[in-house]
């Protein structure tokens, strides 16, 4: 197991190392969490590392256990050159649409960096930045060390936000389902209605809008 973790980590590091041969400045990894849920914000993270950093276990956040994500989060924050977080709440998502809201979150995360990257490596195929060259990488969180690290920062940040919302809305298990469209979450909406953090532009076909009440 230990050997497998090291092998996977080295593979992700090698990807970024090869790109550094072509760039003298900082490389930045960017990823987001929370495009699909029915509630809560979309959160993006940007992170820059020196080329000699090694953090064993870095991977796509969806492939890492919650406990390990928390540990890796702390190690990433400790060892990175700098990182930035961008958040766009549910009301802005409804106003902008989720695509534009995600772009905004990612751009905000990059703007929070204390250093200017020469190249932004972004997960997916849609990010653009008017100030910095962007390399979009489909499934980048499975290929790049920096993007995988950003995915962990974004996921942990968003999970912490959603867990905090459970204290405000105790009828909803936000600490468990994180706002995603699980059967338990749908049943909670059916029983208690939408909260102030639900995305109204994400429609559920299982019941009509007028069947739902407001929850304060």
Backbone torsions as a table, in degrees:
resi	resn	phi	psi	omega
1	UNK	NA	-47.5	178.8
2	UNK	-59.3	-42.0	179.6
3	UNK	-66.2	-37.1	178.6
4	UNK	-66.2	-41.6	178.0
5	UNK	-61.3	-44.9	-179.5
6	UNK	-64.0	-42.7	-179.8
7	UNK	-61.9	-43.6	-179.9
8	UNK	-66.2	-43.0	179.7
9	UNK	-62.4	-43.8	-180.0
10	UNK	-63.9	-35.1	177.7
11	UNK	-63.5	-43.8	178.7
12	UNK	-66.5	-40.7	178.4
13	UNK	-63.8	-38.5	-178.7
14	UNK	-62.4	-37.2	177.6
15	UNK	-57.5	-49.0	-178.2
16	UNK	-70.8	-36.8	178.7
17	UNK	-59.7	-42.0	179.9
18	UNK	-64.8	-36.2	177.1
19	UNK	-69.9	-33.1	179.8
20	UNK	-65.3	-22.2	176.8
21	UNK	-64.0	-24.4	-176.6
22	UNK	-100.5	-5.8	-175.5
23	UNK	-136.9	132.7	-179.4
24	UNK	-89.6	-20.0	-178.6
25	UNK	-91.3	-171.2	-179.0
26	UNK	-72.0	142.6	168.7
27	UNK	-99.0	141.7	-179.0
28	UNK	-124.4	132.3	173.6
29	UNK	-99.0	136.8	-179.0
30	UNK	-132.9	136.4	174.8
31	UNK	-153.8	167.5	-178.1
32	UNK	-130.1	165.0	174.9
33	UNK	-139.3	137.2	173.3
34	UNK	99.1	28.4	175.3
35	UNK	-73.1	-32.9	-170.6
36	UNK	-93.9	-18.1	-175.1
37	UNK	-64.0	164.5	177.1
38	UNK	-87.8	-13.3	-175.2
39	UNK	-144.0	157.3	175.3
40	UNK	86.6	179.4	-175.6
41	UNK	-84.8	166.5	162.3
42	UNK	-98.1	135.2	-175.0
43	UNK	-124.1	134.6	176.3
44	UNK	-122.0	153.9	176.6
45	UNK	-133.3	146.9	173.7
46	UNK	-127.5	141.0	-176.8
47	UNK	-146.6	144.1	178.0
48	UNK	-124.7	136.5	176.5
49	UNK	-123.1	154.1	163.2
50	UNK	-72.1	162.1	-174.2
51	UNK	-78.1	-3.8	-179.5
52	UNK	-104.9	10.5	-178.1
53	UNK	-80.5	137.5	175.1
54	UNK	-132.3	122.2	176.0
55	UNK	-129.5	106.4	-175.6
56	UNK	-71.6	133.6	177.3
57	UNK	103.3	-7.5	177.0
58	UNK	-57.9	134.1	179.8
59	UNK	-165.3	171.5	169.8
60	UNK	-46.0	127.5	-173.9
61	UNK	-56.9	-29.4	-179.0
62	UNK	-70.9	-15.9	-179.5
63	UNK	-99.8	7.9	-176.8
64	UNK	-119.1	138.2	-179.7
65	UNK	-67.0	155.2	179.9
66	UNK	-55.9	-43.1	179.9
67	UNK	-63.3	-42.0	179.6
68	UNK	-68.6	-36.4	177.0
69	UNK	-59.4	-41.7	179.1
70	UNK	-62.1	-43.3	179.5
71	UNK	-65.4	-43.9	-179.9
72	UNK	-66.2	-36.9	177.2
73	UNK	-54.4	-50.0	-178.3
74	UNK	-63.0	-38.8	-179.4
75	UNK	-71.1	-37.5	176.9
76	UNK	-62.1	-48.3	-179.5
77	UNK	-60.8	-38.0	-178.7
78	UNK	-70.8	-37.7	-169.9
79	UNK	-101.0	-11.5	-178.1
80	UNK	-76.8	160.5	172.8
81	UNK	-67.6	-45.7	177.4
82	UNK	-168.7	162.9	175.3
83	UNK	-147.5	160.2	178.0
84	UNK	-137.9	150.7	179.6
85	UNK	-124.3	134.7	174.3
86	UNK	-121.8	134.8	-178.7
87	UNK	-129.5	136.2	174.6
88	UNK	-128.3	120.6	-172.3
89	UNK	-79.7	175.3	-173.2
90	UNK	-63.5	-33.7	-179.7
91	UNK	-68.4	-40.1	175.9
92	UNK	-67.3	-36.1	176.4
93	UNK	-59.8	-43.9	179.2
94	UNK	-63.9	-35.4	-179.3
95	UNK	-75.8	-39.9	-171.4
96	UNK	-94.6	-26.2	-166.3
97	UNK	85.0	157.3	-170.1
98	UNK	-68.1	-32.0	178.3
99	UNK	-61.9	-53.7	-179.3
100	UNK	-67.6	-33.4	177.5
101	UNK	-65.2	-38.7	178.2
102	UNK	-66.5	-43.3	176.1
103	UNK	-57.9	-43.2	-179.8
104	UNK	-63.3	-44.3	179.7
105	UNK	-61.3	-42.2	-179.4
106	UNK	-67.4	-42.1	178.6
107	UNK	-66.1	-37.9	176.9
108	UNK	-63.5	-42.9	178.6
109	UNK	-59.5	-44.4	178.5
110	UNK	-63.1	-39.6	-178.4
111	UNK	-67.6	-20.7	179.7
112	UNK	-82.4	-8.4	-180.0
113	UNK	-65.9	142.9	178.4
114	UNK	-83.0	-12.1	176.4
115	UNK	-124.3	150.6	179.1
116	UNK	-91.9	120.7	178.7
117	UNK	-77.5	150.8	172.1
118	UNK	-81.7	-32.0	-178.2
119	UNK	-138.8	132.7	173.8
120	UNK	-101.9	122.3	172.5
121	UNK	-100.1	116.6	-174.7
122	UNK	-116.7	137.7	176.4
123	UNK	-69.3	136.5	178.2
124	UNK	102.2	-158.0	-175.6
125	UNK	-137.3	22.4	-170.6
126	UNK	-129.9	-8.8	-173.4
127	UNK	-75.4	146.9	175.5
128	UNK	-145.5	148.8	-179.6
129	UNK	-143.0	126.6	-174.5
130	UNK	-73.7	-16.9	-174.4
131	UNK	-102.7	-19.4	-172.1
132	UNK	-138.1	144.1	176.7
133	UNK	-63.3	138.3	-177.5
134	UNK	-121.4	135.3	170.4
135	UNK	-115.5	106.9	176.7
136	UNK	-82.0	133.3	-176.6
137	UNK	-128.9	111.2	177.3
138	UNK	-64.5	130.9	-174.0
139	UNK	56.9	37.6	-178.7
140	UNK	-62.3	-27.6	179.3
141	UNK	-70.9	-9.0	174.5
142	UNK	-104.4	0.2	-174.9
143	UNK	-122.0	-34.7	-173.7
144	UNK	-112.4	133.4	176.7
145	UNK	-59.4	-45.6	-176.2
146	UNK	-68.4	-40.6	178.4
147	UNK	-67.9	-41.3	177.9
148	UNK	-60.4	-41.3	177.9
149	UNK	-63.9	-41.4	177.5
150	UNK	-62.8	-37.3	179.5
151	UNK	-63.2	-36.3	178.4
152	UNK	-69.2	-43.8	177.9
153	UNK	-59.9	-43.5	-178.9
154	UNK	-67.3	-44.7	-177.7
155	UNK	-64.8	-46.4	-179.1
156	UNK	-64.8	-42.9	179.0
157	UNK	-59.4	-46.5	-178.7
158	UNK	-67.9	-40.7	179.1
159	UNK	-61.0	-38.4	178.3
160	UNK	-65.6	-40.3	177.3
161	UNK	-61.0	-47.2	-177.4
162	UNK	-66.8	-36.1	176.6
163	UNK	-63.6	-36.5	177.2
164	UNK	-65.6	-33.2	179.3
165	UNK	-66.7	-24.9	179.2
166	UNK	-63.8	-28.6	177.6
167	UNK	-70.6	-30.6	179.8
168	UNK	-81.0	-36.2	-178.7
169	UNK	-122.0	77.1	-173.2
170	UNK	-64.3	-16.1	177.6
171	UNK	-78.2	-8.0	-178.4
172	UNK	-115.1	136.6	-177.2
173	UNK	-90.4	55.6	-176.1
174	UNK	-62.5	-28.8	178.8
175	UNK	-67.9	-20.7	-178.9
176	UNK	-97.2	-56.5	-174.9
177	UNK	-91.8	-9.8	174.8
178	UNK	58.9	21.5	177.8
179	UNK	90.3	-1.9	179.3
180	UNK	-73.4	164.1	-173.8
181	UNK	-83.2	58.0	174.3
182	UNK	-76.6	164.2	178.1
183	UNK	-61.0	-39.3	179.4
184	UNK	-62.7	-41.8	179.9
185	UNK	-66.7	-42.3	178.4
186	UNK	-61.1	-39.7	178.3
187	UNK	-67.0	-35.6	177.1
188	UNK	-64.6	-41.6	177.5
189	UNK	-64.7	-42.7	179.7
190	UNK	-59.2	-38.8	-175.2
191	UNK	-84.0	-39.2	-170.7
192	UNK	-113.8	-10.2	-179.4
193	UNK	85.6	179.4	179.1
194	UNK	-74.6	148.7	171.1
195	UNK	-99.5	179.7	178.5
196	UNK	-71.0	-11.5	-178.6
197	UNK	-103.3	4.7	177.6
198	UNK	-79.9	145.7	178.7
199	UNK	-85.1	111.5	-175.8
200	UNK	-74.0	-20.2	179.7
201	UNK	-79.4	-9.6	176.9
202	UNK	-96.1	96.6	-173.2
203	UNK	-86.0	139.8	174.2
204	UNK	-102.2	128.8	-177.0
205	UNK	-81.8	-7.6	-175.2
206	UNK	-78.6	-14.4	173.0
207	UNK	-157.6	162.8	-175.0
208	UNK	-87.0	155.3	-178.6
209	UNK	-57.5	-38.3	-175.3
210	UNK	-73.9	-4.0	175.8
211	UNK	-85.4	-8.1	-173.6
212	UNK	-104.0	142.7	176.9
213	UNK	-108.7	165.3	179.6
214	UNK	-84.5	143.9	176.4
215	UNK	-120.2	126.2	-177.3
216	UNK	-107.6	NA	NA
